[in-house]
Amino acid sequence: MKSRVGEDQMEIFALRQQPDRSEEIARLLYSEWSALANWSSVAKISERLLQRNHADRRSFTLLACHTDGNLMGTASVIEFELDDNPSRRFWLGEVFTPVAWRGKGVGSALVNSCISHAKSNRMDCLWLYTPDQQNLYQRLGWREVEQREVSGEWVSVMVLDLAA
């Protein structure tokens, strides 16, 4: 049986609260996705995180940290991640949990926190794309709307209506 991380052992907060952790997050994202163009440079990832989390932006990044301070995962809401359809403004992305924390509910907690934060900021829906986590997102209420190629990889584009 997989153990789940209790809320008393994990805190989720916005990167804006600890912007100095942007490079740490960038290194993690780079280690997972460096073969993809958007994640091929730690410096570029870090700069994107800082820009995205500037106070005047609606986009944001959330971190899950253990009570000992170790990073357990991260997720972002990004404006126009895929920019070919302007009606698809806000995208859930960069959902990442290091191997040691996978299967413990960290990713789901981050996704749910992003959804709550997006609702409180009056976003009407969130979009995402995933090559292999459709079942997870469907369990969390997302609906697949199309399959397409993104960065040389076939993915499912999914949507979650936040107005309901």
Protein Blocks (a to p, Z undefined) as FASTA:
>chain_A
ZZdddfklpccddfklmmmlmmmmmmmmmmmmmmpmklmcfklmmmmmmmmmgmkbcbdc
dddddfkopafbdcdddehkbakbmklmbccehiacdfklgonlmmmmmmmmmmmmmmmn
opabdcdddfklmmmmmmnopacfbdcdeehiacddddddfkZZ
